[in-house]
Amino acid sequence: MPTMNISLPEPLKKFIEEQISSGTYSSASEYVRELVRADQERREQEEMEHLLRNALRSTGPVVITPRMVDQVRQTLRSRDRRRRGAKP
């Protein structure tokens, strides 16, 4: 797995170390990976909300079904993979 070095101010470093010592995470890498995943999910959610708001504005009231939400989620994930150069 490729590595990435980051610099943190001392208070942030201590915070991460506290998360590890509490047993919540086993390493700083695991903690950072979880943060990145959470940010990816947050961005997906924001984009989905944006798309849904635009759809509502353009067509008037729409009944949103769980299937529609799943389709939008799949579309966003596929778009994100293409942007990152990953295989679908």
C-alpha positions as CSV (number, residue, x, y, z in Angstrom):
1,M,0.0,0.0,0.0
2,P,1.4,3.4,-0.9
3,T,2.3,5.7,2.0
4,M,1.8,9.4,2.6
5,N,3.5,11.5,5.2
6,I,1.6,14.3,6.8
7,S,2.6,17.0,9.3
8,L,0.3,17.9,12.2
9,P,0.5,20.4,14.9
10,E,1.2,18.9,18.3
11,P,-2.5,19.2,19.6
12,L,-3.8,17.2,16.6
13,K,-1.0,14.6,17.0
14,K,-1.9,14.2,20.6
15,F,-5.6,13.8,19.8
16,I,-4.9,11.0,17.3
17,E,-2.6,9.3,19.9
18,E,-5.5,9.5,22.4
19,Q,-7.8,7.8,19.9
20,I,-5.3,5.0,19.4
21,S,-4.6,4.6,23.2
22,S,-8.3,4.5,23.9
23,G,-8.6,1.4,21.7
24,T,-10.9,3.1,19.2
25,Y,-8.3,2.8,16.4
26,S,-5.3,0.5,16.2
27,S,-3.1,3.0,14.4
28,A,-2.9,6.6,13.1
29,S,-3.3,5.2,9.5
30,E,-6.5,3.5,10.5
31,Y,-7.8,6.7,12.0
32,V,-6.9,8.8,9.0
33,R,-8.5,6.2,6.6
34,E,-11.7,6.4,8.6
35,L,-11.7,10.2,8.4
36,V,-11.2,10.1,4.6
37,R,-14.0,7.5,4.2
38,A,-16.3,9.7,6.3
39,D,-15.4,12.7,4.2
40,Q,-16.1,10.8,1.0
41,E,-19.5,9.7,2.3
42,R,-20.3,13.3,3.4
43,R,-19.5,14.6,0.0
44,E,-21.6,11.9,-1.7
45,Q,-24.5,12.9,0.5
46,E,-24.0,16.6,-0.2
47,E,-23.9,15.9,-4.0
48,M,-27.0,13.7,-3.8
49,E,-28.9,16.4,-1.9
50,H,-27.8,18.9,-4.5
51,L,-29.0,16.8,-7.3
52,L,-32.3,16.0,-5.6
53,R,-32.9,19.7,-4.8
54,N,-32.3,20.6,-8.5
55,A,-34.6,17.9,-9.6
56,L,-37.3,19.1,-7.3
57,R,-36.9,22.7,-8.5
58,S,-37.1,21.8,-12.2
59,T,-40.0,19.4,-12.1
60,G,-42.2,20.4,-9.2
61,P,-43.1,17.9,-6.5
62,V,-41.7,14.5,-6.9
63,V,-42.1,11.3,-4.8
64,I,-38.7,10.1,-3.9
65,T,-38.5,6.4,-3.5
66,P,-35.7,4.4,-1.9
67,R,-34.9,3.0,-5.3
68,M,-34.4,6.5,-6.7
69,V,-32.0,7.3,-3.8
70,D,-30.1,4.0,-4.5
71,Q,-29.8,4.9,-8.2
72,V,-28.5,8.4,-7.4
73,R,-26.0,6.9,-5.0
74,Q,-24.8,4.4,-7.6
75,T,-24.5,7.1,-10.1
76,L,-22.4,9.3,-7.8
77,R,-20.2,6.4,-6.8
78,S,-19.6,5.5,-10.4
79,R,-18.8,9.1,-11.2
80,D,-16.4,9.3,-8.3
81,R,-14.6,6.1,-9.4
82,R,-14.2,7.5,-12.9
83,R,-12.8,10.7,-11.5
84,R,-10.3,8.8,-9.4
85,G,-9.4,6.5,-12.3
86,A,-10.6,3.4,-10.6
87,K,-12.4,0.6,-12.3
88,P,-16.2,0.6,-11.9
